[in-house]
Amino acid sequence: DLLLSEYLGTDSFQSLVDEKQAQYIVEAVKRERSELNARGGSIPDDSNAPITAATSSNNVACDRRPIKVVVYSQSHSNLLSVAEYIYRSFQAENIAELTEGKIADMAYELGRFRNSYKEGKKCRICGGWNDYNGKKLIGCRRLLMEVCDAEGRTFLIEPERVNRAVGQVEFNESNNGAVGTPVDMIRLGGAPLSDYRISHKNWQVGDSLCINARGDHPLFQKRWSHNQWAAYGSDRCMELAEKDNFQGRDGFLGPLPDYEERCDSVHVKLNKWQVCGKFHGKNRWYLGPTLEDVDLEKELQDVFILLLDAKLSHGLDLSFVTHLFLLEPIDDAALLEQVTSRA
C-alpha cells in the first residue's frame, strides 16, 4: 500500500492520468460532433452566436447548437499536459486557449471560441496570418527559416516546407548529400522526425533537414521575382547581410533555387530563424508593402474546444457552452456551482 501510494504521487502516474483524460475528452467530442451532424448539423443565428435549440422534421425538440467544449482545470501544469494530448487529435485551429497571457490575447481567444472566426491580416511577403487583438499590426510575426544547401546557396523558407528532420540513418545513407548535423528523435520527445517543423523549440542551428523546394507549390504564396525584390531594396539587404557576415537579421524571401526534378526532396542545413518582419526590416532596407498596407479580414474557423485555466475564468460568459470537462474534482460547493452555472 505504501509503494502504491508513493507511485500515485509520481509524475509518471500523473502523465498516464492526463493521457486517459485527454483520450476520454477526444472520444466524447468526436462522438457528440458526429451525432450533431446526424441530426442535420449545427444552426448558428445571424450573429454567429449559438442558439439554444432547434426542432427536428418530426417536431421533436433537439439540440442543434454548435458543439462548444470547455476543458477546465485548477492546475496549470495538468491543463497543459492534457492539452498536449488533445492537440495530437485535432487541428490547432480547433482549439482556443485561456491558459496565460495578456488580456488582449485572451479576449481574442475567447472570441475565436465563441464566434468560430479569427480576425487579422495576411502578409504580402510570405502569406502568413497575423492575428489582430486590438493592437496595430506592423511587422509579420510568421517564423521563417534561413537554410543553406550542399552547394552553399542560402535562402529563406517557410517552416511548412520542411518534410522532416534528417536523422542519423538517413544522414549516413545520403552519400554526402545531406548537410548539417543529424537530428536525434530524443530531442523531439519521441515524436517522428516529420513533426520537426511544428515547434521552433525543437530547432537548433546546424540541423540537417529535408525540404520541399518546389517554387510553384500550390500551398504556398507565389514569391516575388528578383526584379520585384530589387525594387523593394534587396541589393541593400545583401549589403547589410554581407557586412554582418550573414549572421545578422537581414534577408528576403526571394525565388527558390532551381532543383529541377529533385525539388520535392532537398537536403539543407538550418542557419537561423526569426519572424518575417525582422528579416524584412522596414527601418533598414525593405521598401515594399507591410501589414500597415493590408486591410483587416475575417477567416472562418471550426473552433470547438477551449482550454480554460481556473485562474482566468472569473467573470466569463460561457452560457453558449454545450460541454464542460473538469480535470479535477471541485470540493468547494460554491465554486462548483459558480463554474457549472456559467455553462
C-alpha positions in Angstrom: 0.0 0.0 0.0 2.9 2.4 0.8 4.5 1.7 -2.6 1.2 2.2 -4.4 0.6 5.4 -2.5 4.1 6.7 -3.5 3.5 5.7 -7.1 0.2 7.5 -7.3 2.1 10.7 -6.4 4.7 10.4 -9.2 4.9 12.4 -12.4 4.7 9.1 -14.4 1.3 8.3 -12.9 0.0 11.8 -13.5 1.1 11.6 -17.1 -0.9 8.4 -17.5 -3.9 10.2 -15.9 -3.6 13.1 -18.2 -3.4 10.9 -21.3 -6.5 8.9 -20.3 -8.4 12.2 -19.5 -7.5 13.6 -22.9 -8.5 10.3 -24.6 -11.9 10.4 -22.9 -12.4 14.1 -23.9 -11.4 13.5 -27.5 -13.6 10.5 -27.9 -16.6 12.3 -26.3 -16.1 15.4 -28.5 -15.9 13.3 -31.7 -18.9 11.3 -30.7 -21.0 14.5 -30.0 -20.0 16.2 -33.2 -20.8 13.0 -35.2 -24.3 12.8 -33.6 -24.9 16.5 -34.2 -24.1 16.0 -37.9 -26.6 13.1 -37.9 -29.2 15.5 -36.6 -28.6 17.8 -39.5 -25.7 19.8 -38.3 -25.5 22.9 -36.2 -27.6 26.1 -36.6 -26.0 29.3 -35.6 -28.0 32.5 -35.6 -27.3 35.5 -37.8 -24.7 37.0 -35.4 -22.7 33.7 -35.3 -23.8 33.2 -31.6 -25.3 29.7 -31.0 -29.0 29.3 -30.5 -30.4 27.2 -27.7 -32.3 24.6 -29.6 -34.0 23.6 -32.9 -36.8 21.4 -33.9 -36.4 18.3 -36.0 -38.6 17.4 -39.0 -41.0 15.4 -36.9 -41.5 18.3 -34.4 -39.3 16.7 -31.7 -37.1 19.2 -30.0 -33.4 18.5 -30.5 -30.3 20.4 -29.5 -28.5 21.7 -32.6 -26.3 24.2 -31.1 -22.7 24.1 -32.3 -20.6 21.8 -30.0 -18.6 24.1 -27.7 -16.4 22.3 -25.2 -14.6 23.7 -22.2 -11.7 21.8 -20.6 -11.4 23.3 -17.1 -8.6 22.8 -14.6 -7.3 24.3 -11.4 -3.8 23.1 -12.1 -1.9 24.9 -14.8 0.5 22.0 -15.4 -2.2 19.4 -15.6 -4.1 21.5 -18.2 -1.0 21.9 -20.4 -0.3 18.2 -20.1 -3.8 17.2 -21.2 -3.7 19.9 -23.9 -0.6 18.3 -25.4 -2.6 15.0 -26.0 -5.6 16.9 -27.3 -3.6 18.7 -29.9 -2.5 15.4 -31.3 -6.1 14.6 -32.2 -7.3 17.9 -33.5 -6.0 20.7 -35.6 -4.6 23.7 -33.9 -7.4 25.9 -35.3 -10.0 23.8 -33.5 -8.6 24.8 -30.1 -8.6 28.1 -28.2 -6.6 28.7 -25.0 -7.2 30.7 -21.9 -4.2 29.5 -20.0 -1.9 32.5 -19.7 -1.0 35.8 -21.4 -2.2 39.3 -21.8 -5.9 40.4 -21.6 -6.0 41.3 -25.3 -4.7 37.9 -26.3 -7.3 36.2 -24.0 -10.1 38.3 -25.4 -9.1 37.3 -28.9 -9.0 33.6 -28.0 -12.4 33.7 -26.3 -13.8 35.5 -29.4 -12.4 32.7 -31.6 -14.1 30.1 -29.5 -17.4 31.8 -29.3 -17.8 33.0 -32.9 -15.7 30.5 -34.8 -13.7 33.0 -36.8 -10.5 34.9 -36.4 -9.6 38.4 -37.5 -6.3 39.5 -38.8 -4.1 40.3 -41.8 -2.2 38.2 -44.3 1.4 39.2 -45.0 2.0 40.3 -48.6 5.5 38.9 -48.4 5.1 35.3 -47.0 1.3 34.9 -46.9 1.5 34.4 -43.1 -1.6 35.1 -41.0 -1.2 37.7 -38.2 -3.9 37.7 -35.5 -5.5 41.0 -34.7 -6.0 41.5 -30.9 -6.7 45.2 -30.9 -3.1 46.4 -31.3 -1.7 47.9 -34.5 -0.1 45.3 -36.8 3.2 46.4 -38.4 5.6 43.5 -38.9 4.6 40.0 -39.9 5.1 37.6 -37.0 5.3 34.4 -39.0 8.6 32.5 -38.5 10.8 32.0 -41.5 13.9 29.8 -41.7 17.2 30.6 -43.3 18.8 27.5 -44.8 21.8 26.6 -46.9 22.1 23.7 -49.4 25.1 21.5 -50.2 26.2 23.9 -52.9 26.4 26.8 -50.5 23.2 28.6 -51.7 21.4 30.4 -48.8 17.7 31.2 -49.0 14.6 31.6 -46.8 11.8 29.0 -46.5 8.5 28.7 -44.7 8.6 26.0 -41.9 5.8 24.2 -43.6 8.3 23.3 -46.4 10.2 21.0 -44.0 9.4 17.4 -44.9 11.3 16.1 -41.9 14.5 16.5 -39.9 17.2 14.2 -41.1 18.1 11.5 -38.6 21.4 9.7 -38.3 20.4 6.7 -40.5 19.2 8.9 -43.4 22.3 11.1 -43.0 24.7 8.2 -43.3 22.8 6.8 -46.3 22.7 10.1 -48.2 26.1 9.6 -49.9 27.3 13.1 -48.6 24.1 14.6 -50.0 22.9 15.7 -46.5 24.4 18.8 -44.9 24.5 19.9 -41.3 24.1 17.8 -38.2 21.7 14.8 -38.0 18.8 15.3 -35.5 18.1 12.9 -32.7 14.5 11.9 -32.1 15.0 12.2 -28.4 15.1 16.0 -28.8 11.6 15.8 -30.3 10.3 13.9 -27.2 9.9 10.7 -29.2 7.8 12.3 -31.9 8.6 11.4 -35.5 11.1 13.5 -37.4 8.4 14.7 -39.6 7.0 16.7 -36.7 10.2 18.8 -36.5 8.5 21.8 -38.2 5.7 22.0 -35.7 7.6 23.9 -32.9 10.6 26.1 -33.1 11.5 24.8 -29.6 12.8 21.7 -31.4 15.1 23.6 -33.7 18.9 24.1 -33.4 21.3 25.9 -35.6 23.0 23.4 -38.0 20.2 20.9 -38.0 20.1 18.8 -41.2 16.7 19.0 -42.9 14.9 17.6 -45.9 12.6 20.2 -47.5 10.3 20.8 -50.4 11.8 23.5 -52.6 9.1 23.4 -55.4 8.8 27.0 -56.5 5.2 26.8 -57.8 3.9 24.8 -54.9 0.1 25.4 -54.7 0.0 25.5 -50.9 2.4 28.5 -50.7 2.0 32.1 -51.8 3.8 32.8 -55.0 7.1 34.6 -54.4 8.1 37.9 -55.9 10.6 37.9 -58.8 14.2 39.1 -58.4 13.2 42.3 -60.3 10.4 43.0 -57.9 12.7 42.4 -54.9 15.3 44.7 -56.4 12.7 47.4 -56.5 12.0 46.8 -52.8 15.7 47.1 -51.8 17.1 43.6 -52.0 20.6 44.9 -53.1 20.8 46.9 -49.9 19.6 43.9 -47.9 22.6 41.8 -49.3 25.0 44.7 -48.5 23.8 44.7 -44.8 23.9 40.8 -44.7 27.5 40.7 -46.0 28.5 43.4 -43.6 27.3 41.2 -40.7 28.9 38.1 -42.3 25.4 36.8 -42.8 24.9 36.5 -39.0 22.6 39.4 -38.7 18.8 39.9 -39.2 18.6 40.8 -42.9 17.3 38.5 -45.6 14.5 38.3 -48.1 12.0 35.7 -49.3 13.2 35.6 -52.9 12.8 32.9 -55.6 13.9 29.4 -54.6 16.9 27.8 -56.3 16.0 25.6 -59.3 16.5 22.0 -58.3 14.6 20.6 -61.3 13.3 17.0 -60.8 14.6 16.7 -57.2 12.9 19.8 -55.9 10.5 17.8 -53.6 13.3 16.4 -51.5 16.3 18.8 -51.0 18.8 18.5 -48.1 19.7 21.7 -46.4 21.2 23.0 -43.1 19.4 25.3 -40.8 21.3 28.6 -40.3 18.8 30.7 -38.3 15.2 31.6 -37.9 13.2 34.7 -37.0 9.9 36.4 -37.8 9.3 37.6 -41.3 9.0 41.2 -40.1 12.6 41.1 -38.8 14.1 39.7 -41.9 12.3 42.4 -44.0 13.1 45.4 -41.8 11.3 48.5 -42.9 13.7 50.7 -41.0 16.7 49.0 -42.5 16.2 48.3 -46.2 12.8 47.0 -47.1 10.7 49.4 -49.3 7.7 47.1 -50.1 4.2 46.8 -48.6 3.8 45.9 -44.9 0.9 44.8 -42.8 0.0 48.5 -42.4 -0.9 48.5 -46.1 -3.2 45.5 -45.8 -6.9 45.5 -44.7 -8.2 43.5 -41.8 -10.1 40.4 -42.8 -12.1 37.7 -41.1 -11.4 34.0 -41.6 -13.9 31.3 -40.6 -12.5 28.6 -38.2 -14.0 25.5 -36.7 -13.2 26.2 -33.0 -14.9 23.9 -30.6 -12.5 23.4 -27.7 -11.5 26.0 -25.0 -8.7 25.1 -22.6 -9.5 27.1 -19.5 -7.3 27.8 -16.5 -9.4 28.3 -13.4 -7.4 31.5 -12.5 -8.6 33.1 -15.7 -12.2 32.0 -15.6 -13.7 34.7 -13.4 -16.5 36.8 -15.0 -16.5 34.9 -18.3 -19.9 34.4 -20.0 -19.9 30.7 -21.0 -23.6 30.4 -21.4 -23.2 29.1 -25.0 -21.0 26.2 -23.9 -22.5 22.7 -24.5 -20.0 20.5 -22.7 -17.8 21.1 -19.6 -15.0 18.7 -18.6 -13.4 19.2 -15.1 -9.9 17.7 -14.9 -10.1 17.6 -11.1 -12.9 17.4 -8.5 -14.0 20.7 -7.1 -14.5 20.3 -3.4 -15.8 23.8 -2.8 -19.6 23.6 -3.4 -19.9 27.3 -4.0 -17.1 27.2 -6.6 -18.6 24.2 -8.3 -21.9 26.0 -8.6 -20.2 29.1 -10.0 -18.3 27.1 -12.6 -21.2 24.9 -13.8 -23.8 27.7 -13.8 -21.9 29.6 -16.5 -22.2 26.7 -19.0 
